[in-house]
Amino acid sequence: MEPPRPTSNRRLPGRAPYAVTALRRKYAEVKGRGDAVAMAHVGATLLLFAPGEDLAAIRAVRPYKADREHWSRTALAIMRADRTPLRARELARKVMVAQ
């Protein structure tokens, strides 16, 4: 039985580790929300993994607010009430009128 081979911790040139990429994305998201306390914590954690990271260069990402649930419920209610096949355009018009 041969001993286990050590795992390689080499990186591909020009590629950041997964943790750094995830922390950059999280920092941008928190920066977009404007939560200063969380931004400081995520920024400090990011600097632990990538000490040379420029936090000011990370642009804020606007938070995504999904309003799909309301649209889909309205569309389903219209389809139940109509009981006939609708084209997508007709359904979209009826949903906009119902809103």
Secondary structure, DSSP 8 states (H G I E B T S, - for coil): ------------TT---HHHHHHHHHHHHHHHHT-HHHHHHHHHHHHHH-TT--GGGS---------HHHHHHHHHHHHHHH-S---HHHHHHHHHHH-
